Amino acid sequence: DDFTKKVIAGDTSGAYDEYLDPALQEQLSKEAFISGVQSLEMDSSCRPSYNNLKVATENGVKSAEVVGQISCTGKKVDLAYKFQGTDQLRMTNIKLRPAS
């Protein structure tokens, strides 16, 4: 939830640095991440809701998959995140796109 709140508040650089796994950062540059989030034009009216959360631990590696939607005035944004890690979970997969 902290990641989504940072993204909505416009702290995309902080969200990228704090939550994205280094392997995902290699695939997705900070500039591409920031411009992609900005293109969604989220504002203070936006509120996240999560409809699915799967948590698992396998061989000491924890994972969490989060699916939901960010509702804003006049639009909605679909979200799907996957986090993995041993101690601190880092984002290994992300989808943020306008709801169809």
PERA-V953249 format. One record per backbone hydrogen bond with DSSP energy under -1.0 kcal/mol. CO is the residue of the C=O (numbers start at 1). NH is the residue of the N-H. E is the energy in kcal/mol with one decimal. If there is no record, write none. Layout:
[[CO:NH:E] [CO:NH:E]]
This chain:
[[1:5:-2.6] [2:6:-2.3] [3:7:-2.3] [4:8:-2.7] [5:9:-2.3] [6:11:-2.4] [10:12:-1.4] [11:15:-2.3] [12:16:-2.4] [13:17:-2.5] [14:18:-2.7] [15:19:-2.2] [16:20:-1.4] [19:91:-3.7] [21:25:-2.4] [22:26:-1.7] [23:27:-1.0] [24:28:-2.1] [29:33:-2.5] [30:34:-2.9] [31:35:-2.6] [32:36:-2.2] [33:37:-2.4] [34:38:-2.6] [35:39:-1.8] [37:40:-1.4] [38:41:-1.7] [43:46:-2.1] [47:71:-2.9] [49:69:-2.8] [52:67:-2.6] [54:65:-2.8] [56:63:-2.9] [58:61:-2.0] [61:58:-2.6] [62:85:-1.9] [63:56:-2.5] [64:83:-2.9] [65:54:-2.4] [66:81:-2.7] [67:51:-1.6] [67:52:-1.9] [68:79:-2.3] [69:49:-2.4] [70:77:-2.6] [71:47:-2.4] [72:75:-1.6] [75:72:-2.8] [76:99:-2.8] [77:70:-3.3] [78:97:-1.9] [79:68:-2.3] [80:95:-2.1] [81:66:-2.5] [82:92:-3.3] [82:93:-1.4] [83:64:-2.2] [84:90:-2.7] [85:62:-3.0] [90:84:-2.6] [91:21:-2.9] [93:82:-2.2] [95:80:-1.9] [97:78:-2.8]]
